[in-house]
Amino acid sequence: MSHSEEPLKILPLLTDIEYYILMAILIKPRHGIGIFEEVAHQTENQLVLSPGTLYAALKRMYTSRWIKMVAPAEAGYAEDERRKIYVATDQGIHIVREKVAWFEHELQRARIALADLPDKGPPNVGGSGSLPTDEKLAPPDQDPPIRSSGRLTELRQYRESLTTR
């Protein structure tokens, strides 16, 4: 069996947040604020961690032995630095490698699945690949059309009744 045919190992449940944290500290050891800033930078501010989310993830990762804390001087920070400095362990590095292999596998599957589909571009009003007329997007100040006369209509009527009170 060639390397590309090997079945992927079952990965531990590595969340996107944990993945980005590990990537931030693989680049260089960091303290919490540094991790926060690097994750925001890596994701072009699409993922901005709250302190509670960041430190809960760091605690889980520390307990799982994916990261460890080192002395500030060991990581190149000032000797009197009081912040906790985090680095990836060998196990954390291994998990990132496994996750990257999984991403590559999934990317290949997606390419195969999309290869025979026509590329109509993103659905947008008036452009290439636009939606059929009855499905055009509503202007931003209007609700999209509701096709069902069931529960969605009831919810819409309820919402309208709240605004007219």
The 8 nearest C-alpha neighbors of each residue, nearest first, counted from 0:
[[1, 4, 5, 2, 3, 6, 7, 8],
 [2, 0, 4, 3, 5, 6, 7, 104],
 [1, 3, 5, 4, 0, 6, 7, 100],
 [4, 2, 1, 5, 0, 6, 104, 7],
 [5, 3, 1, 2, 0, 6, 7, 104],
 [6, 4, 2, 3, 7, 0, 1, 8],
 [7, 5, 4, 8, 3, 2, 9, 0],
 [8, 6, 5, 9, 101, 100, 97, 10],
 [9, 7, 10, 6, 97, 101, 5, 11],
 [8, 10, 7, 11, 12, 97, 6, 101],
 [11, 9, 8, 12, 97, 98, 13, 94],
 [10, 12, 13, 9, 94, 14, 98, 8],
 [11, 13, 14, 10, 9, 17, 15, 94],
 [14, 12, 11, 17, 18, 15, 10, 98],
 [13, 15, 17, 16, 18, 12, 19, 56],
 [14, 16, 18, 17, 19, 13, 20, 46],
 [15, 17, 19, 14, 18, 20, 56, 53],
 [18, 16, 20, 14, 15, 19, 13, 21],
 [17, 19, 15, 21, 16, 20, 14, 22],
 [20, 18, 22, 16, 21, 17, 38, 23],
 [21, 19, 17, 23, 22, 18, 16, 34],
 [22, 20, 18, 24, 23, 19, 25, 17],
 [21, 23, 19, 25, 20, 24, 18, 26],
 [24, 22, 20, 21, 25, 26, 37, 34],
 [23, 25, 28, 27, 26, 21, 86, 22],
 [26, 24, 22, 27, 23, 21, 87, 28],
 [25, 27, 24, 23, 22, 28, 21, 29],
 [26, 28, 24, 25, 29, 23, 86, 74],
 [29, 27, 24, 86, 85, 74, 84, 25],
 [30, 28, 84, 33, 85, 24, 34, 27],
 [29, 31, 84, 33, 83, 32, 85, 34],
 [32, 30, 34, 33, 35, 29, 83, 84],
 [33, 31, 35, 34, 30, 36, 29, 37],
 [32, 34, 36, 30, 29, 31, 35, 37],
 [35, 33, 31, 37, 32, 36, 29, 23],
 [34, 36, 32, 33, 38, 37, 31, 48],
 [35, 37, 33, 39, 34, 38, 40, 32],
 [38, 36, 40, 34, 39, 35, 23, 41],
 [39, 37, 41, 40, 35, 36, 19, 34],
 [38, 40, 44, 36, 47, 42, 37, 41],
 [39, 41, 37, 43, 38, 42, 44, 36],
 [42, 40, 38, 39, 43, 37, 44, 19],
 [41, 43, 45, 44, 39, 40, 46, 38],
 [42, 44, 40, 45, 41, 39, 46, 38],
 [45, 43, 39, 46, 42, 47, 40, 41],
 [46, 44, 42, 43, 47, 39, 41, 40],
 [47, 45, 44, 39, 42, 48, 38, 43],
 [48, 46, 39, 44, 45, 49, 38, 35],
 [49, 47, 53, 52, 46, 35, 50, 39],
 [48, 50, 52, 51, 53, 47, 35, 54],
 [49, 51, 53, 52, 54, 48, 35, 55],
 [52, 50, 49, 54, 53, 55, 48, 56],
 [51, 53, 49, 55, 50, 54, 48, 56],
 [54, 52, 50, 56, 51, 55, 48, 49],
 [53, 55, 57, 56, 51, 52, 50, 58],
 [54, 56, 58, 52, 57, 53, 51, 59],
 [57, 55, 59, 53, 54, 58, 60, 52],
 [58, 56, 54, 60, 55, 59, 61, 53],
 [57, 59, 61, 55, 56, 60, 54, 62],
 [60, 58, 56, 62, 61, 57, 63, 55],
 [59, 61, 63, 57, 65, 62, 58, 66],
 [60, 62, 64, 58, 66, 63, 59, 65],
 [61, 63, 59, 64, 60, 58, 65, 66],
 [62, 64, 60, 61, 65, 59, 66, 58],
 [65, 63, 61, 62, 66, 60, 67, 90],
 [64, 66, 91, 60, 88, 90, 63, 61],
 [67, 65, 87, 88, 61, 64, 86, 60],
 [66, 68, 86, 85, 61, 88, 87, 69],
 [67, 69, 85, 84, 86, 83, 70, 66],
 [70, 68, 84, 71, 85, 73, 67, 74],
 [69, 71, 73, 72, 74, 84, 68, 83],
 [70, 72, 76, 74, 73, 78, 80, 84],
 [71, 73, 75, 78, 76, 74, 70, 77],
 [74, 72, 70, 71, 75, 69, 76, 78],
 [73, 75, 71, 72, 76, 28, 70, 69],
 [76, 74, 72, 73, 71, 77, 28, 78],
 [75, 77, 71, 72, 74, 78, 80, 73],
 [76, 78, 80, 79, 72, 71, 75, 74],
 [79, 77, 72, 80, 71, 76, 70, 75],
 [80, 78, 77, 81, 71, 72, 76, 82],
 [79, 81, 77, 78, 82, 71, 76, 72],
 [82, 80, 79, 83, 71, 78, 84, 77],
 [81, 83, 80, 30, 84, 71, 31, 79],
 [82, 84, 30, 68, 85, 81, 69, 71],
 [83, 85, 30, 29, 68, 69, 71, 82],
 [84, 86, 68, 29, 28, 67, 30, 69],
 [87, 85, 28, 66, 24, 67, 68, 88],
 [88, 86, 66, 91, 65, 92, 25, 24],
 [87, 89, 91, 66, 90, 65, 92, 67],
 [88, 90, 92, 91, 93, 87, 65, 66],
 [89, 91, 93, 88, 65, 92, 94, 64],
 [92, 90, 65, 88, 94, 87, 93, 89],
 [91, 93, 89, 95, 94, 90, 88, 87],
 [94, 92, 90, 96, 91, 95, 89, 97],
 [93, 95, 97, 91, 96, 92, 98, 90],
 [96, 94, 98, 92, 97, 93, 99, 91],
 [95, 97, 93, 99, 94, 98, 100, 92],
 [98, 96, 94, 100, 95, 99, 101, 93],
 [97, 99, 101, 95, 100, 96, 94, 102],
 [98, 100, 102, 96, 101, 97, 95, 103],
 [101, 99, 97, 103, 98, 102, 104, 96],
 [100, 102, 98, 104, 99, 103, 105, 97],
 [103, 101, 99, 105, 104, 100, 106, 98],
 [104, 102, 106, 100, 101, 105, 99, 107],
 [103, 105, 101, 107, 102, 106, 100, 108],
 [106, 104, 108, 102, 107, 103, 109, 101],
 [105, 107, 103, 109, 108, 104, 102, 110],
 [106, 108, 110, 104, 105, 109, 103, 111],
 [109, 107, 105, 111, 106, 110, 112, 104],
 [110, 108, 112, 106, 111, 107, 113, 105],
 [111, 109, 107, 113, 112, 108, 114, 106],
 [110, 112, 108, 114, 109, 113, 107, 115],
 [111, 113, 109, 110, 114, 108, 115, 116],
 [114, 112, 110, 116, 111, 115, 109, 117],
 [115, 113, 111, 116, 112, 110, 117, 109],
 [116, 114, 113, 117, 112, 111, 118, 110],
 [115, 117, 113, 114, 118, 112, 119, 111],
 [118, 116, 119, 115, 114, 113, 120, 128],
 [119, 117, 120, 116, 128, 121, 113, 115],
 [118, 120, 128, 117, 127, 121, 122, 129],
 [121, 119, 118, 128, 127, 122, 129, 123],
 [120, 122, 123, 128, 119, 129, 127, 126],
 [123, 121, 129, 128, 130, 120, 124, 127],
 [124, 122, 129, 126, 121, 125, 130, 128],
 [123, 125, 129, 126, 135, 130, 136, 122],
 [124, 126, 129, 123, 127, 130, 128, 135],
 [127, 125, 129, 124, 123, 128, 122, 121],
 [126, 128, 129, 120, 119, 125, 123, 122],
 [127, 129, 119, 122, 120, 126, 121, 130],
 [130, 128, 123, 122, 124, 126, 127, 125],
 [129, 131, 135, 134, 122, 132, 124, 128],
 [130, 132, 134, 133, 135, 129, 124, 128],
 [131, 133, 134, 135, 130, 129, 124, 136],
 [132, 134, 131, 135, 130, 144, 136, 146],
 [135, 133, 131, 132, 130, 136, 144, 137],
 [136, 134, 132, 130, 133, 124, 137, 131],
 [135, 137, 134, 143, 138, 124, 123, 130],
 [136, 138, 143, 141, 139, 142, 135, 144],
 [137, 139, 141, 140, 136, 142, 143, 135],
 [138, 140, 141, 137, 142, 136, 143, 135],
 [139, 141, 138, 142, 137, 143, 136, 144],
 [142, 140, 138, 139, 137, 143, 144, 136],
 [141, 143, 137, 144, 140, 139, 138, 145],
 [144, 142, 137, 145, 141, 136, 138, 135],
 [145, 143, 146, 142, 137, 134, 136, 141],
 [144, 146, 147, 143, 152, 151, 148, 142],
 [147, 145, 144, 148, 151, 152, 149, 143],
 [146, 148, 149, 145, 151, 152, 150, 144],
 [147, 149, 152, 146, 151, 150, 145, 153],
 [150, 148, 147, 151, 152, 153, 146, 154],
 [149, 151, 153, 152, 154, 148, 147, 155],
 [152, 150, 154, 153, 149, 155, 147, 148],
 [151, 153, 155, 148, 154, 150, 149, 156],
 [152, 154, 150, 156, 151, 155, 157, 149],
 [153, 155, 157, 151, 152, 156, 158, 150],
 [156, 154, 152, 158, 157, 153, 151, 159],
 [157, 155, 159, 153, 158, 154, 160, 152],
 [156, 158, 154, 160, 155, 159, 153, 161],
 [157, 159, 155, 161, 160, 156, 154, 162],
 [160, 158, 156, 162, 161, 157, 155, 163],
 [159, 161, 157, 163, 158, 162, 156, 164],
 [160, 162, 158, 159, 164, 163, 157, 156],
 [161, 163, 159, 160, 164, 158, 157, 156],
 [164, 162, 160, 161, 159, 158, 157, 156],
 [163, 161, 162, 160, 159, 158, 157, 156]]
